[in-house]
Amino acid sequence: MEIEARWSEAWSFLLMGGPTIWAIAALSVLTLALILWKVWRLLLMGAWAGRNTENAVGMWVRGDRSGARTTLEGRKSLRAVVARAAIEGRITGEMTEDQQREEVERVANRQLGQARTGLRALELIATIAPLLGLLGTVLGMIAAFQTLQEAGSRADPAALAGGIWEALLTTAAGMAVAIPASMALAWFESVADRAQDDMEDAATRILTRGGHPASAATAAE
């Protein structure tokens, strides 16, 4: 019985809000799906995994090239992919330093692009949800005042207040969708920014220390 009552209340809420509330309801479902999908994607990409990469960079700085390479072997996290690209470029010695940096930058940009996929959609939802709510409120207010005009001197203040109350529902609904979308967007952006800082730090430490074996042998001679 309680579930039926809740469903009846939700259905009444949608009917009172008009077409605009249906659009906002669809946005709420899309927002939830985007957030869950983005968390799942970031987990698969290892957005919060950085210990192995830090250990590998530390080995590289200490001169343990094979250990650094082995530690990152098979790792698919954001940081590990970039660090491995930097290490491979230094070990093989097939590219100049500028070419190595360009290659690492290319790999990093590709990883960050994947990490930021879907954020534009969340940004768009956070922008248009309050506007849709405001549009629904304005349309509801127009209808309420049209009813007041038609009633003339027989207008019932309670009926007018009820119309305004129903019109304001869309504004509240739009804000209820925009707030979590904005919070999720800020969080995902902070995760991507943190990963970018870590990747830049790892790549710089690898590319500026411990040249490839050929250069080391030449220096020794």
N, C-alpha and C positions, 0 to 999 in steps of 0.2 A: 504493500500500500504506500509506503514511504517513497519507493522508487517511482511509482506512478504519479504521486503528488509532485515530485521534483521534475519529472518529465513534463507534466502539465504546466508547471510554472515556467519552465524553459520555453515551451511552445508558445505560451501566452506572451512571453517576453519578445520572442521573434515576431509574433504577429503585431504587437504594438509598435515595434520599431520600424516596420515597413520594409521596403526593398533594401534600404541602406543597411539595416541591421543584418540582413542575410549576407551581404557582401563582406561585412565586418566579421561575421561568423566564419565565412570561408577563409578569410585572412588569418583568423585565429588558428584554424586547423592547419593551414599552410605554414604558419610560424612554428607551431609545435613540431611539425614534421621536419622542417628545415633545421631546427635546433638539434633534434635527436640525430638526424642524418649527419650533421656537421660534427657532433661529438664523436659519433662512430667513425667518421672519416679521419678525424685527428688522432683518434686512438690507433687506427690502422697505420697511420703515417708516423707514429711514434713522436707526436708533438711534445709529449712530456717526458720522453726518454732521452737522457743526455749523459748519463754516467759512463757508459761504455765509450762514447766519443771523447769525453774528457780524459778517461784513462788512456785511450789511444794517443791523444795529442801529447799527454805527459810522457808516454814512452818515446814518442817521436822526438820531443825536445831533449830527452836524455840520451838520444842516440840509438834507441832500440827500434830500428826501422821494421824488422821482421815482426816483432811483437805488436807494433802499432797496426801493421797491415793485417795480421791475423785477428786482432781484436775486432776490427771493423768488417771482416769478411762475412758476407751474408746478411749484414745488418741493413735494414731498409728505413730506418728513422730519418727524419729530415736532416739532422746534424751529421749522422753517420754517412749519408750519401755524399754530402758536400766534403766532409773531411777525407773520405776515401778518394774522391776525385782529386783533391789536392795532393794526397800522398802518392797516388799513382803517377801524377804528372811529375812529381819530384824524383821518384824512383826510376822511371823509364828514361827520363832525360831527353825525350823525343821532341819537346817543344821548348821554345825560349821562355824566359820568365814572364814576359808580357803575354805570350800565348797561354801559359799556364794560368795566369790570373784571369784572362778572358774566359777560359774554359770553366774555371771554378765559378766565376760570376754567372755564366750561362746555366750551369747546373743549379746554383743557388736560386736564381730567378725562377727556374722551372719548379723547384720545390716550393718556393714561397707562393707561386701562382696557384699551385694545387692546394696549398694550405688556406688560401684566401678565397677559394671557390665557394660561391653561395653567399658571400658577405654582402654583395651588392643587392641581392634579393631581400635580405634582412633590412638593409638600409632603406630600400624602397618601401617595405611594409611599415617600418617605423615612421616614415614620412607621410604616407597616404592614409594610414589608419585614422589618425586624428582628424585629417581633412574630411574623410568620409563621415566620421562622427559629427563633425560640424555641419556638413551638408545635410545630414539627416535631421539635425536639430533645426536648421533654418527652414527646411521644407515642412517640418512639423509645426513650427511657429507660424508659418504662412497659413497652413491649414487651420490652425487654431483661431487666428485672427479673422480668417474668412468666415468661420462659423460664428464668431462674435458679431461680425458685421451683419450677417444674415439674420441673426436673432434680434438685432436692434435693441430696443428697450427691454425686451424679455430675456436678455442674456443672463445666464446663470453663472456667477463667478466660480462656483465649484466645478462646472463643466470646463470653463476656460483654464482653471488651474490644472485640471486633469489632463487637458490637451498639452499644456506646457510641460507637465511632468513626464508625459510619454515622449515628447519631443527631445527632452534632455537625456533620455536613455541612450541614444546613439552616441552622444558625446562621451558619456562614461564608458560605453563599450569600445569606442575607438581608442581611448586612452588606455583601457585595460589590455588592448592588444599591442599598442605602441610601446608601452613601458617595458614589458619583458623582451620585446624584440630589440629595443635599444640596449638593454642590459646585456643580452646575449651577444649583440654585435660588438659592444665594447670589450667583452670578455674574449671573444674569438680574435679580435684585433690585437689585444694584449698578448695572447698566446703566440700569434704569428710574429709580432714584434720581438718578443723574447727569443723565439727561435732564430730570427734574423740576426739579432745581436750575437747569439752564441755561434752561429755559423760564420759570421764575419770574424769573430775572435779566433775560432779554431783554424780557419783558412789562413789568417794572417800569421799565426804562430807556426803553422806548417810551412808556409811558403817563405818565411823569412829565416827559418832555421833548418839546418841539416840538409845540405844539398844532395843531389843524387850521387851515386857511387862514382860515376865517371869524373865528376868535378873534384871529388875527394881524392881520387887516385892521382889526378893531375896536380893537385896542390901538394900531395905528398912527394911527388917527383921533384 
